[in-house]
């Protein structure tokens, strides 16, 4: 948590961190998610000294966006994202597949 944070933001940080850990994120990743989320909310509400344009000018908060900027750009998900999804779904032969083959295999499953 950043120095000088309010008790509300500290509670928010802990809640987000615990939620991420309960979803299976590592402790390090859970801390990063919580810190980024709290810092963005602080920027949106004017509590921070500096903030990026996306932090202050987004029309929606992070939970409302629902992953709109999570690697689904013009080219779709990355190879790594497809590979992890194929691994999760148990796609055979995934290690020798390229990106388009992974996408096709996932579309069939």
Beta strands, then each sheet from edge to edge (+ up, - down):
end
